[in-house]
Amino acid sequence: LRRSPAEPEFHQAVREVLETIGPVVSQHPEYVRQKLLERIAEPERQIIFRVPWADDNGEVHVNRGYRVEYNSALGPYKGGLRFHPSVSLGIVKFLGFEQVFKNALTGMPIGGAKGGADFDPKGRSDSEIMRFCQSYMTELHRHVGEYTDVPAGDIGVGERELGYLFGQYKRITNRYESGVLTGKGLTWGGARVRREATGYGTVFFVQEMLAQRDQSLDGKTVVVSGAGNVAIHAIEKAQALGARAIACSDSSGYVHDPDGIDVALLKQIKDVERAPIATYAARRRPGARFVPGRPVWELPCEVALPCATQNELTEADAAALVAGGVLAVAEGANMPCTPEAVRVLRAAGVPFAPGKAANAGGVATSALEMQQNASRDSWTFEHTEARLAEIMGEIHRLCADTAARYGAPGDYVLGANMAGFIRVADAMLALGLV
Ligand code: NDP
C-alpha cells in the first residue's frame, strides 16, 4: 500500500479483504511462503492513456483513460468500464481488486480487471459520446480481446457506449469479435438478461438471505439508492417478488413514492430522457415527492439496497436503518457502505451482503454472454434468468458455508472474502511464480 499513496478507496478495499482472511492464511503456510498476499494486491498490469476528443463546437478536450488488468489466474481479465469525473487510478484499482474476488465467487473462468476514464458524460450529445468512445477504444483495442481482456459497462457506460466502443474495435481490427465486450445489444451479439442481471442477481441474493430466517420478500418495504442500471432492475425484480420498493435516488436527491416506484416511468426518465430524478416526482401521481440533497436511507425500510456508488451509505445512515428496523442490507453497487457503516450493521446483527457476492450476477451473466458468443448461440430469457438465479444461490451457499467452516456463521463478508481468496490463491499457486 505504501507503493500507492493517495489512493484511499484502494487502501480501503485491500484492508477490508486482508483483515478478514486471517483464518485462511493461518491454515495455509504456503500462501505466506509464496507471498500470495503481496502478489494478489499488486495488479498484473496498469494501462494509463490520453483520450483526446472534440466537442460539437470543435473545442478539443483531453481525458485520462485507464485499464487495470488485475489478475488473470482464473481466466481472461474481465470487468467494467466507468466514465465519471471521479475516476482516478485509485478508484479503478479498488474496483479491479474487488472484481478479482467477485469473479472468483461466480465459479466462472474469468480473471479480474476494471477501467474507465475521468470523462463526464452528463449533458454531452450523442455524437460527443460517440467521438469520446471511439477515441478511448482507439487506444484500448490493442490491450483487449476475447482471450485477453473483456470489458463491460459500469457507471456512465451502458448499451449506447458499448455500441460505439464495439463499433470502433470492429473497424480498427476488421474482426467481428463478439467476445471482446459484454453487455452488448441483442442485435449485435448481446445476451438476454445481461442488462437486468446485476439488479436481479442482488435481489436473488436477498431472497436467499431472508430464506435463512424463514422470510421472503413478499410484502417487504425496500429502499434503493441510485436510479441507474443496477437500481432500476433491483426495483423491478423486488416488486415482481411481491415487495414494495418505495424510493430510489440519484446524485441530486431521492424520490419517495409510498405506493411503490413505477418502473416503466423510471425507465422512461432515466434510460430514454436521461433526466434527473426530480422529473419522476413531477410526473407521477400525487403522493410521490422529491427530496433534494438528502440520503434515501432516512426512510425506514425492511430491505436496503445501495445501488449507486462507493461510500454512499455512512455510519449515520446505517444507524438510521437499524433504528428503522432493517432486516437485510445487500450491496448492489461496489463498496457503497463505508467500513463504519458495515460495523454498525454487523454489531446490530443485521445480515449484510458485500458487493462482491451480492452484485456478482452481472459479471456472471457476462460470462454466460461470452459462452453464447463462443458457441454462436442465443439463449432464451427464461433459461438465462434461471441460470442467474442458480448462480446466485451457489454464491450464497459458498459464502455461508465458508463463513461457517471458519467459525463465523452468517458472516457474508468473511465468507465472501475467504472463499474468493482461496480460489484465486490456489490458481496462482498452481500457475507458479508468474
Ligand atoms: P449507472 O451509471 O447506470 O447508474 C449510477 C446511478 O448512481 C445513477 O443514478 C447516479 O446518479 C447514481 N449516483 C452516482 N453517484 C451518486 C451519489 N453520490 N449519490 C446518489 N446517487 C449517485 O451505473 P450502474 O447502475 O451500472 O452502477 C451502479 C453501481 O453498481 C456502481 O457501483 C457499479 O460499479 C456497480 N455495479 C454495476 C454493475 C453493472 O452490471 N452495471 C455490475 C456490478 C456492480 P447521477 O446520474 O445523478 O450521477
Boltz pocket constraint, residues with backbone or C-beta under 6 A from the ligand:
constraints:
  - pocket:
      binder: B
      contacts: [[A, 153], [A, 154], [A, 155], [A, 156], [A, 157], [A, 194], [A, 198], [A, 225], [A, 226], [A, 227], [A, 228], [A, 229], [A, 230], [A, 231], [A, 249], [A, 250], [A, 251], [A, 252], [A, 253], [A, 307], [A, 308], [A, 309], [A, 310], [A, 312], [A, 332], [A, 333], [A, 334], [A, 335], [A, 359], [A, 360], [A, 362], [A, 363]]
      max_distance: 6.0
